[in-house]
Amino acid sequence: MENKVNILDVINALDLEVINFPDDGKDHFVTTPELNRPGLQYAGFFEYFTSERIQIIGKSEYAYFATIDDETRKERLEKLFSYDIPAVIISRDMEVKPDFLEIAEKHDIIVLKSNRNTTRLINKLSNYLETRMAKYETVHGVLVDIYGVGVLIKGESSVGKSETALELVQRGHRLVADDAVEIRKTDENTLIGQAPELLRHFMEIRGIGILDVKTLYGVRAVKTSHDIGLVIYLESWDKNKYYDRLGLDREYENIMGVQIEKMTVPVKPGRNTSMILEVAAMNYRQRGMGYDAAEEFTKKLNQLLQSDR
């Protein structure tokens, strides 16, 4: 679990303007995804002050603090910045007052500014921090966005996972991760998959080597992250094994406490595996919209048997 995020990553991710950045700023980390608006602290109430959070100054805090006399402003800013605050972000591109900046510099407080309104800034920053600090695990497999469904392709080594993903890219779908997939769990029990930064947009094809999918096929062929909706296991065809032919048997895989639907697809020469995965993704979406072809077929079959009786 990532329990901290470097403040430089936050600045880059949200395109924040740096107003004050102390010499040791690169060593500042955010340790919680929760944020605080210091309105009560501006009013002089510091009990229960959550100083470990990023402090967001919106229009209401800004307007209120402008009404306070200079001596009281200085006293409260001195106390506010005496805490070990990871950073202060001012929204709406509002002006940073000279006394605010002077005391922030004195206490080595990072001051940033955003042109977003306060609500949008809080939403974007919260989502970013929650994603970065979410629990995650790395699994061996390939993640592809097929018709909007995040399909995690797993299976034994050399069964053809990467080759299948490459063919899917050629058919217009998008690669998220090859070989290693970092999976993060959100507060909504959704699993988000992405590639480790070093492997992002790269794919290994035996006999050819490393491919840069983004360079070969363009930005339309890749995606940074995607939620996982379906797990498909590729395995070598075993004539002695029973494979579900109707689609009535539902299997699930538990990943980080979340149940994800799982299918097993046998692979053998002559089978178009990429096309089968496309159909599996479309069928999954169709069931999500309330229509199950297997159940509908079974229903019609039962009705036919009843009428024959």
C-alpha positions as CSV (number, residue, x, y, z in Angstrom):
1,M,0.0,0.0,0.0
2,E,1.3,3.5,-0.9
3,N,0.8,5.4,2.3
4,K,2.3,8.7,1.0
5,V,2.5,10.7,-2.1
6,N,5.3,13.1,-2.9
7,I,4.0,16.7,-3.2
8,L,5.8,17.1,-6.5
9,D,3.6,14.4,-8.0
10,V,0.5,16.3,-6.7
11,I,1.8,19.5,-8.4
12,N,2.4,17.8,-11.7
13,A,-0.8,15.8,-11.7
14,L,-3.1,18.8,-11.0
15,D,-0.9,21.3,-12.9
16,L,-0.6,23.6,-9.9
17,E,1.2,26.9,-9.8
18,V,4.0,27.0,-7.2
19,I,4.0,30.2,-5.1
20,N,6.3,29.1,-2.4
21,F,8.5,26.0,-2.4
22,P,11.1,25.6,0.4
23,D,14.5,24.0,-0.3
24,D,13.4,20.7,1.3
25,G,10.0,20.8,-0.6
26,K,10.9,17.7,-2.7
27,D,11.0,15.7,0.6
28,H,7.4,16.7,1.6
29,F,4.8,14.0,1.4
30,V,1.0,13.8,1.6
31,T,0.0,11.0,4.0
32,T,-3.8,11.1,3.7
33,P,-6.3,11.5,0.8
34,E,-8.5,13.6,3.0
35,L,-8.5,17.4,2.7
36,N,-9.2,20.3,5.0
37,R,-10.6,23.8,4.5
38,P,-9.2,25.9,7.4
39,G,-12.1,28.2,7.9
40,L,-12.3,27.4,11.6
41,Q,-8.6,28.0,12.0
42,Y,-9.0,31.4,10.4
43,A,-11.6,32.1,13.1
44,G,-9.1,31.1,15.8
45,F,-10.3,27.6,16.6
46,F,-7.4,25.1,16.4
47,E,-8.8,22.3,18.5
48,Y,-9.1,19.1,16.4
49,F,-7.2,20.8,13.6
50,T,-6.2,18.1,11.0
51,S,-2.8,19.6,10.1
52,E,-1.7,16.4,8.4
53,R,-4.1,17.1,5.5
54,I,-3.6,19.4,2.5
55,Q,-5.3,22.7,3.3
56,I,-7.6,24.1,0.6
57,I,-8.4,27.8,0.7
58,G,-11.6,28.6,-1.2
59,K,-13.5,31.8,-1.8
60,S,-15.3,31.8,1.5
61,E,-12.2,31.4,3.6
62,Y,-10.4,34.0,1.5
63,A,-13.2,36.5,1.8
64,Y,-13.6,36.0,5.6
65,F,-9.9,36.3,6.3
66,A,-9.8,39.6,4.4
67,T,-12.2,41.1,7.0
68,I,-9.9,40.4,9.9
69,D,-7.6,43.2,11.2
70,D,-3.8,42.9,10.4
71,E,-2.7,42.0,13.9
72,T,-5.2,39.2,14.3
73,R,-4.4,38.0,10.7
74,K,-0.7,37.7,11.6
75,E,-1.4,35.9,14.9
76,R,-3.6,33.3,13.3
77,L,-1.4,32.8,10.3
78,E,1.6,32.3,12.6
79,K,-0.3,29.7,14.5
80,L,-1.7,28.0,11.4
81,F,1.8,27.7,9.8
82,S,3.4,26.5,13.0
83,Y,1.9,23.1,12.2
84,D,3.5,20.7,9.9
85,I,1.2,21.2,7.0
86,P,2.0,19.2,3.7
87,A,0.8,22.1,1.5
88,V,-1.7,24.9,1.1
89,I,-3.6,25.3,-2.1
90,I,-5.5,28.4,-3.1
91,S,-8.3,27.9,-5.5
92,R,-9.8,30.1,-8.2
93,D,-6.4,31.7,-9.0
94,M,-7.0,34.2,-6.2
95,E,-4.2,36.5,-5.2
96,V,-1.8,35.5,-2.5
97,K,-1.6,38.4,0.0
98,P,1.9,39.6,1.0
99,D,1.5,38.8,4.7
100,F,0.3,35.3,3.9
101,L,3.3,34.6,1.7
102,E,5.8,36.2,4.2
103,I,4.7,33.9,7.1
104,A,4.5,30.8,4.8
105,E,8.1,31.4,3.7
106,K,9.1,31.9,7.4
107,H,7.7,28.5,8.3
108,D,8.8,26.7,5.1
109,I,5.2,26.0,4.1
110,I,4.5,25.0,0.5
111,V,2.0,27.3,-1.1
112,L,0.3,26.4,-4.4
113,K,-2.4,27.9,-6.5
114,S,-5.0,26.4,-8.9
115,N,-7.3,28.1,-11.4
116,R,-10.0,25.5,-10.7
117,N,-13.0,26.5,-8.6
118,T,-12.9,25.0,-5.1
119,T,-15.3,22.2,-5.6
120,R,-13.6,20.9,-8.8
121,L,-10.2,21.2,-7.1
122,I,-11.3,19.2,-4.1
123,N,-12.9,16.5,-6.3
124,K,-10.0,16.1,-8.6
125,L,-7.4,16.2,-5.8
126,S,-9.4,13.7,-3.6
127,N,-9.8,11.3,-6.5
128,Y,-6.1,11.5,-7.3
129,L,-4.9,10.9,-3.8
130,E,-7.4,8.1,-3.2
131,T,-6.2,6.4,-6.3
132,R,-2.5,6.8,-5.5
133,M,-3.0,5.6,-1.9
134,A,-5.3,2.8,-2.6
135,K,-4.3,-0.8,-1.7
136,Y,-2.8,-2.5,-4.7
137,E,-1.3,-5.8,-5.8
138,T,0.5,-6.8,-9.0
139,V,-0.6,-9.8,-11.0
140,H,0.8,-11.5,-14.0
141,G,-1.4,-11.0,-17.0
142,V,-2.6,-8.6,-19.7
143,L,-5.3,-5.9,-19.4
144,V,-7.1,-4.7,-22.5
145,D,-10.0,-2.4,-22.9
146,I,-12.5,-4.2,-25.2
147,Y,-15.6,-2.3,-26.1
148,G,-15.3,-0.4,-22.8
149,V,-14.9,-3.6,-20.7
150,G,-11.6,-4.0,-18.9
151,V,-10.6,-7.6,-19.6
152,L,-7.8,-9.1,-17.6
153,I,-6.3,-11.9,-19.6
154,K,-4.5,-14.5,-17.5
155,G,-3.1,-18.0,-18.1
156,E,0.0,-20.1,-18.1
157,S,3.3,-18.8,-19.6
158,S,3.5,-18.9,-23.5
159,V,-0.2,-19.6,-23.9
160,G,-0.5,-16.5,-26.1
161,K,-1.8,-13.7,-23.8
162,S,0.4,-11.0,-25.4
163,E,-0.2,-12.2,-28.9
164,T,-4.0,-12.2,-28.3
165,A,-3.7,-8.7,-26.9
166,L,-1.7,-7.5,-29.9
167,E,-4.3,-8.8,-32.3
168,L,-7.0,-7.0,-30.2
169,V,-5.0,-3.8,-30.5
170,Q,-4.9,-4.3,-34.3
171,R,-8.7,-4.7,-34.2
172,G,-9.1,-1.3,-32.6
173,H,-9.1,-2.0,-28.9
174,R,-6.7,-0.5,-26.3
175,L,-3.8,-2.0,-24.4
176,V,-3.6,-1.0,-20.7
177,A,-0.9,-3.3,-19.4
178,D,1.1,-6.2,-20.6
179,D,2.9,-8.9,-18.4
180,A,2.4,-7.0,-15.1
181,V,-0.8,-5.4,-14.0
182,E,-1.0,-3.2,-11.0
183,I,-4.5,-3.5,-9.5
184,R,-5.8,-0.9,-7.0
185,K,-9.0,-1.1,-5.1
186,T,-11.1,2.0,-4.7
187,D,-13.5,2.9,-1.9
188,E,-16.4,1.9,-4.2
189,N,-15.0,-1.7,-4.4
190,T,-13.9,-1.2,-8.0
191,L,-10.7,-2.6,-9.2
192,I,-8.5,-0.3,-11.4
193,G,-5.7,-1.8,-13.4
194,Q,-2.7,-0.1,-14.8
195,A,0.8,-0.9,-16.0
196,P,3.9,-0.2,-13.8
197,E,5.4,3.1,-15.1
198,L,8.5,1.3,-16.5
199,L,6.3,-1.0,-18.7
200,R,3.6,1.4,-19.7
201,H,2.7,1.1,-23.4
202,F,5.3,-1.6,-23.9
203,M,4.6,-5.2,-24.9
204,E,6.8,-8.3,-25.2
205,I,6.2,-10.7,-28.2
206,R,8.4,-13.8,-28.2
207,G,10.5,-13.9,-31.3
208,I,10.2,-10.2,-32.0
209,G,11.1,-8.6,-28.7
210,I,9.8,-5.4,-27.0
211,L,7.2,-3.3,-28.9
212,D,6.2,0.3,-28.2
213,V,2.5,0.0,-28.9
214,K,1.9,3.7,-28.5
215,T,4.5,4.5,-31.2
216,L,3.5,1.7,-33.5
217,Y,-0.3,2.2,-33.4
218,G,-0.8,5.7,-32.0
219,V,-2.4,7.0,-28.8
220,R,-5.7,5.5,-29.7
221,A,-4.2,2.0,-29.1
222,V,-3.3,2.6,-25.4
223,K,-4.9,3.6,-22.2
224,T,-3.3,4.5,-18.9
225,S,-5.8,2.7,-16.6
226,H,-9.1,0.9,-16.7
227,D,-11.5,-0.7,-14.3
228,I,-11.5,-4.5,-14.4
229,G,-14.9,-6.1,-15.3
230,L,-14.0,-9.6,-16.6
231,V,-11.2,-12.1,-16.0
232,I,-10.5,-14.5,-18.9
233,Y,-8.2,-17.5,-18.4
234,L,-6.5,-18.8,-21.6
235,E,-5.5,-22.4,-21.3
236,S,-4.3,-25.1,-23.8
237,W,-7.2,-27.2,-25.1
238,D,-7.7,-30.4,-23.0
239,K,-10.0,-32.8,-24.8
240,N,-10.6,-34.6,-21.5
241,K,-11.9,-31.5,-19.7
242,Y,-15.5,-30.2,-19.7
243,Y,-15.9,-26.7,-21.0
244,D,-19.2,-24.8,-20.4
245,R,-21.1,-24.6,-23.7
246,L,-24.2,-22.7,-22.7
247,G,-22.7,-20.0,-20.5
248,L,-25.0,-20.7,-17.5
249,D,-22.3,-21.6,-15.1
250,R,-20.9,-18.4,-13.5
251,E,-17.4,-18.5,-12.1
252,Y,-15.8,-15.7,-10.1
253,E,-12.3,-14.8,-9.0
254,N,-11.7,-13.0,-5.7
255,I,-9.2,-10.1,-6.3
256,M,-8.6,-8.0,-3.2
257,G,-12.0,-9.0,-1.8
258,V,-13.9,-8.1,-4.9
259,Q,-15.7,-10.8,-6.9
260,I,-14.9,-10.5,-10.6
261,E,-16.6,-12.7,-13.2
262,K,-14.2,-15.3,-14.7
263,M,-14.3,-17.3,-17.9
264,T,-12.0,-20.0,-19.2
265,V,-11.3,-20.0,-22.9
266,P,-9.4,-23.1,-24.3
267,V,-6.8,-22.3,-26.9
268,K,-5.9,-24.5,-29.9
269,P,-4.8,-24.0,-33.5
270,G,-7.6,-22.7,-35.7
271,R,-9.4,-20.9,-32.9
272,N,-9.6,-17.1,-33.3
273,T,-8.9,-16.2,-29.6
274,S,-9.1,-12.4,-30.1
275,M,-12.5,-12.7,-31.7
276,I,-13.8,-14.9,-28.9
277,L,-12.6,-12.3,-26.3
278,E,-14.4,-9.6,-28.3
279,V,-17.6,-11.6,-28.2
280,A,-17.1,-12.4,-24.5
281,A,-16.8,-8.6,-23.7
282,M,-19.9,-7.8,-25.8
283,N,-21.9,-10.6,-24.1
284,Y,-20.8,-9.3,-20.7
285,R,-22.0,-5.8,-21.5
286,Q,-25.3,-7.2,-22.8
287,R,-25.9,-9.1,-19.6
288,G,-25.1,-5.9,-17.7
289,M,-27.9,-4.2,-19.6
290,G,-30.4,-6.9,-18.6
291,Y,-30.3,-9.4,-21.4
292,D,-28.7,-12.9,-20.9
293,A,-28.7,-15.0,-24.1
294,A,-28.0,-18.2,-22.2
295,E,-30.9,-17.7,-19.9
296,E,-33.2,-16.7,-22.8
297,F,-32.2,-19.8,-24.8
298,T,-32.8,-22.0,-21.7
299,K,-36.2,-20.4,-21.2
300,K,-37.2,-21.0,-24.8
301,L,-36.0,-24.6,-24.6
302,N,-38.0,-25.3,-21.5
303,Q,-41.1,-23.7,-23.1
304,L,-40.6,-26.0,-26.1
305,L,-40.3,-29.1,-23.9
306,Q,-43.4,-28.1,-22.0
307,S,-45.4,-27.7,-25.2
308,D,-44.3,-31.1,-26.5
309,R,-45.5,-32.7,-23.3
